[in-house]
């Protein structure tokens, strides 16, 4: 659930305003046409919860979302 992702992201970034700003920027950069914005936001929030997440995994997830 997205609420769980948000709470885990808040452990990394304590300032909620900055978290929202960074998630918005990340969503705009990673979003692809014909995909749900909600799914892109979840991917961005996963970035904040797992610092070791590589860009290759993000590209793979974006390809999966695009194929669906």
PDB file of N, H, CA, C and O in Angstrom:
ATOM      1  N   UNK A   1       0.835  -1.181   0.000  1.00  0.00           N
ATOM      2  CA  UNK A   1       0.000   0.000   0.000  1.00  0.00           C
ATOM      3  C   UNK A   1       0.882   1.247   0.000  1.00  0.00           C
ATOM      4  O   UNK A   1       1.993   1.251   0.531  1.00  0.00           O
ATOM      5  N   UNK A   2       0.360   2.282  -0.601  1.00  0.00           N
ATOM      6  H   UNK A   2      -0.542   2.279  -1.032  1.00  0.00           H
ATOM      7  CA  UNK A   2       1.144   3.506  -0.704  1.00  0.00           C
ATOM      8  C   UNK A   2       1.393   4.124   0.661  1.00  0.00           C
ATOM      9  O   UNK A   2       2.450   4.717   0.875  1.00  0.00           O
ATOM     10  N   UNK A   3       0.454   4.005   1.589  1.00  0.00           N
ATOM     11  H   UNK A   3      -0.405   3.524   1.415  1.00  0.00           H
ATOM     12  CA  UNK A   3       0.671   4.606   2.907  1.00  0.00           C
ATOM     13  C   UNK A   3       1.882   3.988   3.594  1.00  0.00           C
ATOM     14  O   UNK A   3       2.627   4.686   4.281  1.00  0.00           O
ATOM     15  N   UNK A   4       2.083   2.689   3.415  1.00  0.00           N
ATOM     16  H   UNK A   4       1.477   2.123   2.857  1.00  0.00           H
ATOM     17  CA  UNK A   4       3.263   2.045   3.988  1.00  0.00           C
ATOM     18  C   UNK A   4       4.538   2.593   3.346  1.00  0.00           C
ATOM     19  O   UNK A   4       5.536   2.819   4.030  1.00  0.00           O
ATOM     20  N   UNK A   5       4.497   2.804   2.035  1.00  0.00           N
ATOM     21  H   UNK A   5       3.686   2.620   1.479  1.00  0.00           H
ATOM     22  CA  UNK A   5       5.654   3.363   1.348  1.00  0.00           C
ATOM     23  C   UNK A   5       5.949   4.773   1.844  1.00  0.00           C
ATOM     24  O   UNK A   5       7.111   5.145   2.011  1.00  0.00           O
ATOM     25  N   UNK A   6       4.910   5.548   2.077  1.00  0.00           N
ATOM     26  H   UNK A   6       3.966   5.246   1.942  1.00  0.00           H
ATOM     27  CA  UNK A   6       5.093   6.921   2.558  1.00  0.00           C
ATOM     28  C   UNK A   6       5.726   6.911   3.944  1.00  0.00           C
ATOM     29  O   UNK A   6       6.661   7.670   4.200  1.00  0.00           O
ATOM     30  N   UNK A   7       5.234   6.072   4.831  1.00  0.00           N
ATOM     31  H   UNK A   7       4.474   5.456   4.623  1.00  0.00           H
ATOM     32  CA  UNK A   7       5.790   6.041   6.184  1.00  0.00           C
ATOM     33  C   UNK A   7       7.234   5.548   6.187  1.00  0.00           C
ATOM     34  O   UNK A   7       8.057   6.033   6.963  1.00  0.00           O
ATOM     35  N   UNK A   8       7.541   4.581   5.315  1.00  0.00           N
ATOM     36  H   UNK A   8       6.872   4.188   4.685  1.00  0.00           H
ATOM     37  CA  UNK A   8       8.932   4.133   5.238  1.00  0.00           C
ATOM     38  C   UNK A   8       9.825   5.207   4.631  1.00  0.00           C
ATOM     39  O   UNK A   8      10.984   5.344   5.020  1.00  0.00           O
ATOM     40  N   UNK A   9       9.297   5.963   3.688  1.00  0.00           N
ATOM     41  H   UNK A   9       8.354   5.852   3.372  1.00  0.00           H
ATOM     42  CA  UNK A   9      10.073   7.055   3.085  1.00  0.00           C
ATOM     43  C   UNK A   9      10.316   8.162   4.104  1.00  0.00           C
ATOM     44  O   UNK A   9      11.363   8.810   4.081  1.00  0.00           O
ATOM     45  N   UNK A  10       9.360   8.379   4.993  1.00  0.00           N
ATOM     46  H   UNK A  10       8.510   7.853   5.012  1.00  0.00           H
ATOM     47  CA  UNK A  10       9.535   9.407   6.020  1.00  0.00           C
ATOM     48  C   UNK A  10      10.639   9.052   7.009  1.00  0.00           C
ATOM     49  O   UNK A  10      11.173   9.933   7.684  1.00  0.00           O
ATOM     50  N   UNK A  11      10.983   7.777   7.101  1.00  0.00           N
ATOM     51  H   UNK A  11      10.549   7.062   6.553  1.00  0.00           H
ATOM     52  CA  UNK A  11      12.111   7.387   7.948  1.00  0.00           C
ATOM     53  C   UNK A  11      13.423   7.891   7.350  1.00  0.00           C
ATOM     54  O   UNK A  11      14.359   8.210   8.082  1.00  0.00           O
ATOM     55  N   UNK A  12      13.489   7.964   6.023  1.00  0.00           N
ATOM     56  H   UNK A  12      12.728   7.705   5.429  1.00  0.00           H
ATOM     57  CA  UNK A  12      14.692   8.439   5.349  1.00  0.00           C
ATOM     58  C   UNK A  12      14.736   9.961   5.284  1.00  0.00           C
ATOM     59  O   UNK A  12      15.794  10.567   5.448  1.00  0.00           O
ATOM     60  N   UNK A  13      13.577  10.573   5.045  1.00  0.00           N
ATOM     61  H   UNK A  13      12.717  10.080   4.912  1.00  0.00           H
ATOM     62  CA  UNK A  13      13.474  12.028   4.902  1.00  0.00           C
ATOM     63  C   UNK A  13      12.448  12.514   5.919  1.00  0.00           C
ATOM     64  O   UNK A  13      11.251  12.278   5.755  1.00  0.00           O
ATOM     65  N   UNK A  14      12.905  13.187   6.958  1.00  0.00           N
ATOM     66  H   UNK A  14      13.878  13.379   7.091  1.00  0.00           H
ATOM     67  CA  UNK A  14      12.000  13.569   8.040  1.00  0.00           C
ATOM     68  C   UNK A  14      11.136  14.777   7.696  1.00  0.00           C
ATOM     69  O   UNK A  14      10.079  14.960   8.301  1.00  0.00           O
ATOM     70  N   UNK A  15      11.553  15.600   6.748  1.00  0.00           N
ATOM     71  H   UNK A  15      12.411  15.452   6.257  1.00  0.00           H
ATOM     72  CA  UNK A  15      10.792  16.781   6.382  1.00  0.00           C
ATOM     73  C   UNK A  15       9.748  16.393   5.332  1.00  0.00           C
ATOM     74  O   UNK A  15      10.090  16.067   4.196  1.00  0.00           O
ATOM     75  N   UNK A  16       8.479  16.433   5.723  1.00  0.00           N
ATOM     76  H   UNK A  16       8.201  16.698   6.646  1.00  0.00           H
ATOM     77  CA  UNK A  16       7.414  15.999   4.820  1.00  0.00           C
ATOM     78  C   UNK A  16       7.322  16.862   3.574  1.00  0.00           C
ATOM     79  O   UNK A  16       7.057  16.355   2.484  1.00  0.00           O
ATOM     80  N   UNK A  17       7.537  18.154   3.724  1.00  0.00           N
ATOM     81  H   UNK A  17       7.752  18.567   4.609  1.00  0.00           H
ATOM     82  CA  UNK A  17       7.463  19.054   2.574  1.00  0.00           C
ATOM     83  C   UNK A  17       8.519  18.685   1.534  1.00  0.00           C
ATOM     84  O   UNK A  17       8.223  18.617   0.341  1.00  0.00           O
ATOM     85  N   UNK A  18       9.732  18.450   1.980  1.00  0.00           N
ATOM     86  H   UNK A  18       9.973  18.505   2.949  1.00  0.00           H
ATOM     87  CA  UNK A  18      10.795  18.075   1.046  1.00  0.00           C
ATOM     88  C   UNK A  18      10.516  16.724   0.405  1.00  0.00           C
ATOM     89  O   UNK A  18      10.799  16.525  -0.776  1.00  0.00           O
ATOM     90  N   UNK A  19       9.963  15.798   1.175  1.00  0.00           N
ATOM     91  H   UNK A  19       9.733  15.960   2.135  1.00  0.00           H
ATOM     92  CA  UNK A  19       9.624  14.488   0.626  1.00  0.00           C
ATOM     93  C   UNK A  19       8.609  14.641  -0.499  1.00  0.00           C
ATOM     94  O   UNK A  19       8.766  14.036  -1.560  1.00  0.00           O
ATOM     95  N   UNK A  20       7.573  15.438  -0.281  1.00  0.00           N
ATOM     96  H   UNK A  20       7.445  15.929   0.581  1.00  0.00           H
ATOM     97  CA  UNK A  20       6.549  15.639  -1.307  1.00  0.00           C
ATOM     98  C   UNK A  20       7.157  16.286  -2.547  1.00  0.00           C
ATOM     99  O   UNK A  20       6.844  15.891  -3.670  1.00  0.00           O
ATOM    100  N   UNK A  21       8.018  17.270  -2.352  1.00  0.00           N
ATOM    101  H   UNK A  21       8.272  17.591  -1.440  1.00  0.00           H
ATOM    102  CA  UNK A  21       8.654  17.933  -3.485  1.00  0.00           C
ATOM    103  C   UNK A  21       9.522  16.955  -4.275  1.00  0.00           C
ATOM    104  O   UNK A  21       9.495  16.961  -5.506  1.00  0.00           O
ATOM    105  N   UNK A  22      10.279  16.129  -3.590  1.00  0.00           N
ATOM    106  H   UNK A  22      10.301  16.125  -2.590  1.00  0.00           H
ATOM    107  CA  UNK A  22      11.167  15.184  -4.265  1.00  0.00           C
ATOM    108  C   UNK A  22      10.372  14.092  -4.977  1.00  0.00           C
ATOM    109  O   UNK A  22      10.739  13.675  -6.076  1.00  0.00           O
ATOM    110  N   UNK A  23       9.292  13.631  -4.363  1.00  0.00           N
ATOM    111  H   UNK A  23       8.993  13.970  -3.471  1.00  0.00           H
ATOM    112  CA  UNK A  23       8.453  12.618  -5.006  1.00  0.00           C
ATOM    113  C   UNK A  23       7.807  13.208  -6.255  1.00  0.00           C
ATOM    114  O   UNK A  23       7.706  12.527  -7.276  1.00  0.00           O
ATOM    115  N   UNK A  24       7.371  14.454  -6.189  1.00  0.00           N
ATOM    116  H   UNK A  24       7.453  15.007  -5.360  1.00  0.00           H
ATOM    117  CA  UNK A  24       6.753  15.094  -7.355  1.00  0.00           C
ATOM    118  C   UNK A  24       7.761  15.220  -8.498  1.00  0.00           C
ATOM    119  O   UNK A  24       7.431  14.948  -9.652  1.00  0.00           O
ATOM    120  N   UNK A  25       8.981  15.630  -8.179  1.00  0.00           N
ATOM    121  H   UNK A  25       9.250  15.851  -7.242  1.00  0.00           H
ATOM    122  CA  UNK A  25      10.016  15.751  -9.214  1.00  0.00           C
ATOM    123  C   UNK A  25      10.339  14.387  -9.819  1.00  0.00           C
ATOM    124  O   UNK A  25      10.449  14.248 -11.037  1.00  0.00           O
ATOM    125  N   UNK A  26      10.488  13.390  -8.961  1.00  0.00           N
ATOM    126  H   UNK A  26      10.399  13.503  -7.971  1.00  0.00           H
ATOM    127  CA  UNK A  26      10.789  12.045  -9.447  1.00  0.00           C
ATOM    128  C   UNK A  26       9.667  11.478 -10.297  1.00  0.00           C
ATOM    129  O   UNK A  26       9.920  10.797 -11.290  1.00  0.00           O
ATOM    130  N   UNK A  27       8.441  11.754  -9.915  1.00  0.00           N
ATOM    131  H   UNK A  27       8.235  12.307  -9.108  1.00  0.00           H
ATOM    132  CA  UNK A  27       7.298  11.263 -10.680  1.00  0.00           C
ATOM    133  C   UNK A  27       7.269  11.902 -12.055  1.00  0.00           C
ATOM    134  O   UNK A  27       6.999  11.227 -13.049  1.00  0.00           O
ATOM    135  N   UNK A  28       7.541  13.185 -12.124  1.00  0.00           N
ATOM    136  H   UNK A  28       7.761  13.734 -11.317  1.00  0.00           H
ATOM    137  CA  UNK A  28       7.562  13.861 -13.430  1.00  0.00           C
ATOM    138  C   UNK A  28       8.675  13.312 -14.319  1.00  0.00           C
ATOM    139  O   UNK A  28       8.491  13.182 -15.529  1.00  0.00           O
ATOM    140  N   UNK A  29       9.814  12.993 -13.739  1.00  0.00           N
ATOM    141  H   UNK A  29       9.964  13.099 -12.756  1.00  0.00           H
ATOM    142  CA  UNK A  29      10.942  12.500 -14.537  1.00  0.00           C
ATOM    143  C   UNK A  29      10.749  11.056 -14.992  1.00  0.00           C
ATOM    144  O   UNK A  29      11.131  10.710 -16.110  1.00  0.00           O
ATOM    145  N   UNK A  30      10.165  10.211 -14.148  1.00  0.00           N
ATOM    146  H   UNK A  30       9.855  10.492 -13.240  1.00  0.00           H
ATOM    147  CA  UNK A  30      10.048   8.794 -14.475  1.00  0.00           C
ATOM    148  C   UNK A  30       8.759   8.428 -15.191  1.00  0.00           C
ATOM    149  O   UNK A  30       8.671   7.349 -15.778  1.00  0.00           O
ATOM    150  N   UNK A  31       7.763   9.293 -15.159  1.00  0.00           N
ATOM    151  H   UNK A  31       7.834  10.169 -14.682  1.00  0.00           H
ATOM    152  CA  UNK A  31       6.470   8.931 -15.722  1.00  0.00           C
ATOM    153  C   UNK A  31       6.538   8.781 -17.232  1.00  0.00           C
ATOM    154  O   UNK A  31       7.160   9.580 -17.931  1.00  0.00           O
ATOM    155  N   UNK A  32       5.883   7.739 -17.711  1.00  0.00           N
ATOM    156  H   UNK A  32       5.378   7.089 -17.142  1.00  0.00           H
ATOM    157  CA  UNK A  32       5.811   7.462 -19.137  1.00  0.00           C
ATOM    158  C   UNK A  32       4.349   7.534 -19.575  1.00  0.00           C
ATOM    159  O   UNK A  32       3.448   7.207 -18.802  1.00  0.00           O
ATOM    160  N   UNK A  33       4.119   7.960 -20.809  1.00  0.00           N
ATOM    161  H   UNK A  33       4.851   8.226 -21.437  1.00  0.00           H
ATOM    162  CA  UNK A  33       2.746   7.996 -21.308  1.00  0.00           C
ATOM    163  C   UNK A  33       2.100   6.614 -21.267  1.00  0.00           C
ATOM    164  O   UNK A  33       2.782   5.593 -21.355  1.00  0.00           O
ATOM    165  N   UNK A  34       0.813   6.601 -21.137  1.00  0.00           N
ATOM    166  H   UNK A  34       0.260   7.431 -21.066  1.00  0.00           H
ATOM    167  CA  UNK A  34       0.007   5.371 -21.112  1.00  0.00           C
ATOM    168  C   UNK A  34       0.276   4.503 -19.888  1.00  0.00           C
ATOM    169  O   UNK A  34       0.000   3.303 -19.915  1.00  0.00           O
ATOM    170  N   UNK A  35       0.807   5.083 -18.821  1.00  0.00           N
ATOM    171  H   UNK A  35       1.031   6.057 -18.799  1.00  0.00           H
ATOM    172  CA  UNK A  35       0.943   4.364 -17.548  1.00  0.00           C
ATOM    173  C   UNK A  35       0.240   5.174 -16.478  1.00  0.00           C
ATOM    174  O   UNK A  35       0.032   6.377 -16.634  1.00  0.00           O
ATOM    175  N   UNK A  36      -0.118   4.525 -15.416  1.00  0.00           N
ATOM    176  H   UNK A  36       0.051   3.548 -15.289  1.00  0.00           H
ATOM    177  CA  UNK A  36      -0.808   5.204 -14.326  1.00  0.00           C
ATOM    178  C   UNK A  36       0.197   6.017 -13.512  1.00  0.00           C
ATOM    179  O   UNK A  36       1.289   5.542 -13.198  1.00  0.00           O
ATOM    180  N   UNK A  37      -0.182   7.226 -13.183  1.00  0.00           N
ATOM    181  H   UNK A  37      -1.069   7.611 -13.438  1.00  0.00           H
ATOM    182  CA  UNK A  37       0.675   8.093 -12.374  1.00  0.00           C
ATOM    183  C   UNK A  37       0.869   7.473 -10.989  1.00  0.00           C
ATOM    184  O   UNK A  37       1.935   7.609 -10.389  1.00  0.00           O
ATOM    185  N   UNK A  38      -0.155   6.798 -10.488  1.00  0.00           N
ATOM    186  H   UNK A  38      -1.021   6.687 -10.975  1.00  0.00           H
ATOM    187  CA  UNK A  38      -0.070   6.177  -9.172  1.00  0.00           C
ATOM    188  C   UNK A  38       1.044   5.140  -9.120  1.00  0.00           C
ATOM    189  O   UNK A  38       1.769   5.046  -8.129  1.00  0.00           O
ATOM    190  N   UNK A  39       1.178   4.361 -10.191  1.00  0.00           N
ATOM    191  H   UNK A  39       0.589   4.437 -10.996  1.00  0.00           H
ATOM    192  CA  UNK A  39       2.233   3.347 -10.229  1.00  0.00           C
ATOM    193  C   UNK A  39       3.610   4.002 -10.271  1.00  0.00           C
ATOM    194  O   UNK A  39       4.551   3.521  -9.640  1.00  0.00           O
ATOM    195  N   UNK A  40       3.724   5.092 -11.011  1.00  0.00           N
ATOM    196  H   UNK A  40       2.959   5.482 -11.524  1.00  0.00           H
ATOM    197  CA  UNK A  40       5.003   5.804 -11.078  1.00  0.00           C
ATOM    198  C   UNK A  40       5.354   6.371  -9.712  1.00  0.00           C
ATOM    199  O   UNK A  40       6.515   6.334  -9.305  1.00  0.00           O
ATOM    200  N   UNK A  41       4.362   6.894  -9.001  1.00  0.00           N
ATOM    201  H   UNK A  41       3.419   6.924  -9.331  1.00  0.00           H
ATOM    202  CA  UNK A  41       4.607   7.422  -7.652  1.00  0.00           C
ATOM    203  C   UNK A  41       5.087   6.320  -6.716  1.00  0.00           C
ATOM    204  O   UNK A  41       5.975   6.546  -5.893  1.00  0.00           O
ATOM    205  N   UNK A  42       4.510   5.140  -6.835  1.00  0.00           N
ATOM    206  H   UNK A  42       3.789   4.957  -7.503  1.00  0.00           H
ATOM    207  CA  UNK A  42       4.949   4.021  -6.000  1.00  0.00           C
ATOM    208  C   UNK A  42       6.408   3.672  -6.273  1.00  0.00           C
ATOM    209  O   UNK A  42       7.158   3.373  -5.344  1.00  0.00           O
ATOM    210  N   UNK A  43       6.815   3.707  -7.540  1.00  0.00           N
ATOM    211  H   UNK A  43       6.206   3.950  -8.295  1.00  0.00           H
ATOM    212  CA  UNK A  43       8.208   3.421  -7.891  1.00  0.00           C
ATOM    213  C   UNK A  43       9.127   4.460  -7.260  1.00  0.00           C
ATOM    214  O   UNK A  43      10.177   4.122  -6.714  1.00  0.00           O
ATOM    215  N   UNK A  44       8.727   5.718  -7.339  1.00  0.00           N
ATOM    216  H   UNK A  44       7.874   5.993  -7.783  1.00  0.00           H
ATOM    217  CA  UNK A  44       9.540   6.797  -6.761  1.00  0.00           C
ATOM    218  C   UNK A  44       9.630   6.635  -5.250  1.00  0.00           C
ATOM    219  O   UNK A  44      10.707   6.801  -4.677  1.00  0.00           O
ATOM    220  N   UNK A  45       8.526   6.316  -4.601  1.00  0.00           N
ATOM    221  H   UNK A  45       7.651   6.181  -5.066  1.00  0.00           H
ATOM    222  CA  UNK A  45       8.552   6.121  -3.146  1.00  0.00           C
ATOM    223  C   UNK A  45       9.433   4.941  -2.773  1.00  0.00           C
ATOM    224  O   UNK A  45      10.080   4.963  -1.725  1.00  0.00           O
ATOM    225  N   UNK A  46       9.470   3.912  -3.610  1.00  0.00           N
ATOM    226  H   UNK A  46       8.945   3.894  -4.460  1.00  0.00           H
ATOM    227  CA  UNK A  46      10.364   2.781  -3.340  1.00  0.00           C
ATOM    228  C   UNK A  46      11.819   3.226  -3.359  1.00  0.00           C
ATOM    229  O   UNK A  46      12.650   2.667  -2.642  1.00  0.00           O
ATOM    230  N   UNK A  47      12.129   4.224  -4.171  1.00  0.00           N
ATOM    231  H   UNK A  47      11.454   4.677  -4.753  1.00  0.00           H
ATOM    232  CA  UNK A  47      13.489   4.765  -4.193  1.00  0.00           C
ATOM    233  C   UNK A  47      13.882   5.292  -2.821  1.00  0.00           C
ATOM    234  O   UNK A  47      15.018   5.113  -2.384  1.00  0.00           O
ATOM    235  N   UNK A  48      12.952   5.933  -2.153  1.00  0.00           N
ATOM    236  H   UNK A  48      12.029   6.078  -2.508  1.00  0.00           H
ATOM    237  CA  UNK A  48      13.260   6.500  -0.847  1.00  0.00           C
ATOM    238  C   UNK A  48      13.338   5.435   0.234  1.00  0.00           C
ATOM    239  O   UNK A  48      14.053   5.607   1.221  1.00  0.00           O
ATOM    240  N   UNK A  49      12.617   4.346   0.062  1.00  0.00           N
ATOM    241  H   UNK A  49      12.036   4.206  -0.740  1.00  0.00           H
ATOM    242  CA  UNK A  49      12.624   3.308   1.093  1.00  0.00           C
ATOM    243  C   UNK A  49      13.796   2.355   0.941  1.00  0.00           C
ATOM    244  O   UNK A  49      14.252   1.773   1.925  1.00  0.00           O
ATOM    245  N   UNK A  50      14.294   2.187  -0.288  1.00  0.00           N
ATOM    246  H   UNK A  50      13.924   2.660  -1.087  1.00  0.00           H
ATOM    247  CA  UNK A  50      15.424   1.292  -0.523  1.00  0.00           C
ATOM    248  C   UNK A  50      16.533   2.070  -1.219  1.00  0.00           C
ATOM    249  O   UNK A  50      16.509   2.204  -2.442  1.00  0.00           O
ATOM    250  N   UNK A  51      17.498   2.582  -0.472  1.00  0.00           N
ATOM    251  H   UNK A  51      17.517   2.473   0.522  1.00  0.00           H
ATOM    252  CA  UNK A  51      18.547   3.397  -1.079  1.00  0.00           C
ATOM    253  C   UNK A  51      19.407   2.642  -2.087  1.00  0.00           C
ATOM    254  O   UNK A  51      20.025   3.263  -2.951  1.00  0.00           O
ATOM    255  N   UNK A  52      19.458   1.324  -1.994  1.00  0.00           N
ATOM    256  H   UNK A  52      18.956   0.819  -1.292  1.00  0.00           H
ATOM    257  CA  UNK A  52      20.304   0.546  -2.897  1.00  0.00           C
ATOM    258  C   UNK A  52      19.605   0.226  -4.216  1.00  0.00           C
ATOM    259  O   UNK A  52      20.142  -0.520  -5.035  1.00  0.00           O
ATOM    260  N   UNK A  53      18.427   0.778  -4.426  1.00  0.00           N
ATOM    261  H   UNK A  53      17.991   1.384  -3.761  1.00  0.00           H
ATOM    262  CA  UNK A  53      17.689   0.524  -5.654  1.00  0.00           C
ATOM    263  C   UNK A  53      18.439   1.134  -6.828  1.00  0.00           C
ATOM    264  O   UNK A  53      18.752   2.325  -6.822  1.00  0.00           O
ATOM    265  N   UNK A  54      18.726   0.320  -7.829  1.00  0.00           N
ATOM    266  H   UNK A  54      18.472  -0.647  -7.834  1.00  0.00           H
ATOM    267  CA  UNK A  54      19.520   0.807  -8.960  1.00  0.00           C
ATOM    268  C   UNK A  54      18.620   1.320 -10.066  1.00  0.00           C
ATOM    269  O   UNK A  54      17.434   0.999 -10.127  1.00  0.00           O
ATOM    270  N   UNK A  55      19.198   2.112 -10.924  1.00  0.00           N
ATOM    271  H   UNK A  55      20.162   2.373 -10.874  1.00  0.00           H
ATOM    272  CA  UNK A  55      18.430   2.665 -12.039  1.00  0.00           C
ATOM    273  C   UNK A  55      18.010   1.567 -13.010  1.00  0.00           C
ATOM    274  O   UNK A  55      17.003   1.712 -13.703  1.00  0.00           O
ATOM    275  N   UNK A  56      18.769   0.466 -13.071  1.00  0.00           N
ATOM    276  H   UNK A  56      19.587   0.348 -12.508  1.00  0.00           H
ATOM    277  CA  UNK A  56      18.402  -0.638 -13.951  1.00  0.00           C
ATOM    278  C   UNK A  56      17.071  -1.245 -13.525  1.00  0.00           C
ATOM    279  O   UNK A  56      16.254  -1.607 -14.371  1.00  0.00           O
ATOM    280  N   UNK A  57      16.852  -1.359 -12.224  1.00  0.00           N
ATOM    281  H   UNK A  57      17.516  -1.065 -11.537  1.00  0.00           H
ATOM    282  CA  UNK A  57      15.592  -1.908 -11.732  1.00  0.00           C
ATOM    283  C   UNK A  57      14.449  -0.968 -12.067  1.00  0.00           C
ATOM    284  O   UNK A  57      13.357  -1.417 -12.415  1.00  0.00           O
ATOM    285  N   UNK A  58      14.686   0.323 -11.965  1.00  0.00           N
ATOM    286  H   UNK A  58      15.573   0.688 -11.682  1.00  0.00           H
ATOM    287  CA  UNK A  58      13.642   1.296 -12.289  1.00  0.00           C
ATOM    288  C   UNK A  58      13.280   1.195 -13.759  1.00  0.00           C
ATOM    289  O   UNK A  58      12.101   1.226 -14.113  1.00  0.00           O
ATOM    290  N   UNK A  59      14.286   1.073 -14.622  1.00  0.00           N
ATOM    291  H   UNK A  59      15.244   1.048 -14.334  1.00  0.00           H
ATOM    292  CA  UNK A  59      14.024   0.940 -16.053  1.00  0.00           C
ATOM    293  C   UNK A  59      13.236  -0.332 -16.320  1.00  0.00           C
ATOM    294  O   UNK A  59      12.308  -0.330 -17.130  1.00  0.00           O
ATOM    295  N   UNK A  60      13.597  -1.417 -15.648  1.00  0.00           N
ATOM    296  H   UNK A  60      14.351  -1.419 -14.990  1.00  0.00           H
ATOM    297  CA  UNK A  60      12.892  -2.687 -15.811  1.00  0.00           C
ATOM    298  C   UNK A  60      11.439  -2.543 -15.383  1.00  0.00           C
ATOM    299  O   UNK A  60      10.539  -3.016 -16.077  1.00  0.00           O
ATOM    300  N   UNK A  61      11.197  -1.889 -14.237  1.00  0.00           N
ATOM    301  H   UNK A  61      11.927  -1.504 -13.673  1.00  0.00           H
ATOM    302  CA  UNK A  61       9.831  -1.705 -13.760  1.00  0.00           C
ATOM    303  C   UNK A  61       9.032  -0.815 -14.707  1.00  0.00           C
ATOM    304  O   UNK A  61       7.843  -1.047 -14.926  1.00  0.00           O
ATOM    305  N   UNK A  62       9.679   0.198 -15.263  1.00  0.00           N
ATOM    306  H   UNK A  62      10.645   0.387 -15.085  1.00  0.00           H
ATOM    307  CA  UNK A  62       8.996   1.060 -16.215  1.00  0.00           C
ATOM    308  C   UNK A  62       8.620   0.282 -17.469  1.00  0.00           C
ATOM    309  O   UNK A  62       7.540   0.486 -18.022  1.00  0.00           O
ATOM    310  N   UNK A  63       9.493  -0.603 -17.920  1.00  0.00           N
ATOM    311  H   UNK A  63      10.371  -0.769 -17.470  1.00  0.00           H
ATOM    312  CA  UNK A  63       9.183  -1.428 -19.091  1.00  0.00           C
ATOM    313  C   UNK A  63       8.025  -2.349 -18.803  1.00  0.00           C
ATOM    314  O   UNK A  63       7.177  -2.555 -19.672  1.00  0.00           O
ATOM    315  N   UNK A  64       7.959  -2.917 -17.599  1.00  0.00           N
ATOM    316  H   UNK A  64       8.648  -2.750 -16.893  1.00  0.00           H
ATOM    317  CA  UNK A  64       6.845  -3.771 -17.228  1.00  0.00           C
ATOM    318  C   UNK A  64       5.538  -2.996 -17.220  1.00  0.00           C
ATOM    319  O   UNK A  64       4.516  -3.478 -17.706  1.00  0.00           O
ATOM    320  N   UNK A  65       5.579  -1.774 -16.657  1.00  0.00           N
ATOM    321  H   UNK A  65       6.410  -1.381 -16.262  1.00  0.00           H
ATOM    322  CA  UNK A  65       4.375  -0.948 -16.611  1.00  0.00           C
ATOM    323  C   UNK A  65       3.939  -0.582 -18.021  1.00  0.00           C
ATOM    324  O   UNK A  65       2.743  -0.553 -18.313  1.00  0.00           O
ATOM    325  N   UNK A  66       4.898  -0.301 -18.900  1.00  0.00           N
ATOM    326  H   UNK A  66       5.869  -0.324 -18.663  1.00  0.00           H
ATOM    327  CA  UNK A  66       4.574   0.079 -20.261  1.00  0.00           C
ATOM    328  C   UNK A  66       3.955  -1.094 -21.015  1.00  0.00           C
ATOM    329  O   UNK A  66       3.048  -0.901 -21.825  1.00  0.00           O
ATOM    330  N   UNK A  67       4.440  -2.313 -20.751  1.00  0.00           N
ATOM    331  H   UNK A  67       5.176  -2.470 -20.093  1.00  0.00           H
ATOM    332  CA  UNK A  67       3.943  -3.504 -21.447  1.00  0.00           C
ATOM    333  C   UNK A  67       2.532  -3.870 -20.987  1.00  0.00           C
ATOM    334  O   UNK A  67       1.770  -4.473 -21.743  1.00  0.00           O
ATOM    335  N   UNK A  68       2.186  -3.515 -19.767  1.00  0.00           N
ATOM    336  H   UNK A  68       2.805  -3.026 -19.153  1.00  0.00           H
ATOM    337  CA  UNK A  68       0.875  -3.913 -19.226  1.00  0.00           C
ATOM    338  C   UNK A  68      -0.259  -3.087 -19.782  1.00  0.00           C
ATOM    339  O   UNK A  68      -1.416  -3.305 -19.421  1.00  0.00           O
TER     340      UNK A  68
END
